[in-house]
Amino acid sequence: MHIRRVVTGHDNSGRSVLLSDGTPPRTVAFQSIPGHAFAQVWTTAPSPVLPAASGDPTVGQTTLLPPVGGTSLLIVTFPPDSTMSASGFDPVAAGEECVARMPDLAQTFEPDCPGMHATDTIDYALVLSGEVWLEVDDGDDTVLRPMDVAVQQGTRHAWRNKSDAPATVAFFMVGASRT
């Protein structure tokens, strides 16, 4: 996955400057799930302030899910579902790698219903390329294509790629609390 991230900020006199231009440091290509990758582009703490600190909030980050009021921008490439049924695919290794690379998100996944999960976030999911299916509790699934946006409100769901090509989705997540 190649993502170019351009970050702006302020110099000592308050003028706008480019702070960085390149690949987000937290970019992961899964070894056990060919074609599956993510880049955590940026995060904010609850109630961010400006001018923002000059450090990169993704460096050293181990979580993907934001705290209540915080945000996380994540871009994910989903390989075709057929990847998980291909000869040589090791579901145990895939599960272990998911836990190692995205522990907070991995723990939301249901072992008895692969892919299904719910997070304490409001997610804006924008399909950048390919096709991906959003599956919800009632068994209904909806295909989303480039420039389609799903608003996920902490509901139980799964993302499925029933096509023969990868799908890339940008997720802007806002941490929420449940009642």
C-alpha positions in Angstrom: 0.0 0.0 0.0 1.4 3.4 -1.0 -0.1 6.4 0.8 1.4 9.8 0.6 0.7 11.9 3.6 1.4 15.7 3.6 1.2 17.3 7.1 1.1 21.1 7.7 1.9 23.0 10.8 3.2 26.3 12.1 6.7 27.7 12.4 7.9 29.7 15.5 6.4 32.9 14.1 3.0 31.2 13.5 3.3 30.9 9.7 2.0 27.8 8.0 4.7 25.3 6.9 4.9 21.8 5.5 6.1 19.6 8.3 6.3 16.3 6.4 5.6 14.7 3.1 5.9 11.0 2.7 4.6 7.6 3.8 2.8 7.4 7.2 5.1 5.6 9.6 2.4 3.2 10.7 1.8 1.3 7.5 1.3 -2.4 7.7 1.2 -5.1 5.0 0.0 -8.4 6.4 2.2 -11.4 5.7 -0.4 -14.0 6.5 -3.2 -12.3 4.6 -1.9 -11.5 1.1 -3.1 -8.2 -0.1 -4.4 -7.0 3.3 -2.8 -3.7 4.5 -3.5 -0.6 6.5 -2.0 2.8 7.1 -2.9 4.8 10.1 -2.7 8.3 8.6 -3.3 10.4 11.7 -4.9 10.6 15.1 -6.1 13.3 17.4 -6.7 13.3 21.1 -10.0 14.3 22.5 -10.5 18.1 22.2 -7.4 18.8 20.1 -5.9 22.3 20.2 -4.3 24.5 17.6 -1.5 25.1 16.9 -1.0 21.3 17.2 2.1 19.8 18.6 4.7 19.2 16.0 5.2 15.5 16.7 3.6 12.6 14.8 0.8 11.1 16.9 1.0 7.8 15.0 4.7 7.1 15.8 4.8 4.4 18.5 1.0 4.0 18.4 -0.3 0.5 19.1 -4.0 1.3 18.9 -6.2 2.0 15.9 -9.4 2.8 17.8 -9.6 6.4 19.2 -10.6 7.2 22.7 -13.9 9.0 23.3 -13.8 12.3 21.4 -10.5 11.4 19.7 -10.1 10.5 16.0 -8.2 8.1 13.8 -7.9 8.1 10.1 -7.2 4.6 8.7 -6.9 3.5 5.1 -7.4 -0.2 4.6 -7.0 -2.5 1.6 -9.2 -5.6 1.7 -8.1 -8.5 -0.5 -10.8 -10.6 -2.2 -12.5 -12.9 0.3 -11.3 -15.8 -1.8 -7.8 -15.1 -0.4 -9.0 -16.5 2.9 -10.1 -19.8 1.3 -7.1 -20.2 -1.0 -4.9 -23.2 -0.6 -2.1 -22.5 1.9 -4.0 -19.9 3.8 -3.4 -20.3 7.6 -6.3 -18.8 9.6 -4.4 -19.3 12.9 -1.4 -17.3 11.6 -3.8 -14.7 10.2 -5.5 -14.3 13.6 -2.2 -14.1 15.5 -0.9 -11.4 13.1 -4.1 -9.4 13.5 -3.8 -9.5 17.3 -0.1 -8.5 17.0 -0.6 -5.6 14.5 -4.0 -4.2 15.7 -4.7 -5.6 19.2 -7.6 -3.2 20.1 -9.5 -3.8 16.9 -8.7 -7.5 16.8 -10.3 -8.0 20.2 -13.7 -6.7 18.8 -13.9 -9.5 16.3 -16.2 -12.4 17.0 -14.4 -15.8 16.7 -17.6 -17.7 15.9 -18.6 -15.3 13.1 -15.5 -14.2 11.2 -15.3 -10.5 10.3 -18.3 -9.5 12.5 -17.4 -6.8 15.1 -18.6 -3.6 16.7 -16.5 -0.7 17.9 -17.2 2.2 20.2 -16.8 4.6 17.3 -18.7 6.6 14.7 -17.1 5.7 11.4 -17.2 7.5 8.1 -16.2 4.8 5.5 -15.3 6.2 2.1 -14.6 3.6 -0.7 -11.6 4.8 -2.7 -11.3 1.8 -5.1 -12.9 -1.5 -5.7 -16.1 -2.9 -4.3 -16.8 -3.9 -0.7 -19.9 -5.2 0.9 -21.2 -4.0 4.3 -23.0 -6.8 6.2 -25.2 -6.0 9.2 -27.0 -8.1 11.8 -30.2 -8.8 9.8 -28.1 -10.5 7.1 -28.6 -7.6 4.8 -25.5 -6.6 2.8 -25.0 -3.6 0.6 -22.3 -3.2 -2.0 -20.3 0.0 -1.9 -18.3 1.3 -4.8 -15.8 4.2 -5.3 -17.1 7.5 -3.8 -19.8 5.7 -1.8 -19.8 6.5 2.0 -21.2 4.4 4.8 -21.8 6.0 8.2 -21.2 3.3 10.8 -22.8 4.1 14.2 -21.2 1.6 16.5 -23.3 -1.2 15.0 -22.3 -4.9 14.6 -21.0 -5.4 11.1 -18.5 -7.0 8.7 -16.7 -5.8 5.6 -16.7 -8.4 2.8 -14.9 -8.2 -0.5 -16.8 -10.6 -2.8 -15.1 -9.3 -5.9 -11.9 -10.6 -7.6 -9.9 -7.4 -7.0 -8.7 -5.5 -3.9 -10.9 -2.8 -2.4 -9.5 0.2 -0.5 -11.5 2.1 2.0 -10.7 5.2 4.1 -12.2 5.1 7.6 -12.4 8.3 9.7 -13.3 7.1 13.2 -14.5 9.2 16.1 -14.4 7.6 19.5 -17.8 7.4 21.2 -19.2 6.2 24.5 -22.1 3.7 24.7 -25.2 4.3 26.9 
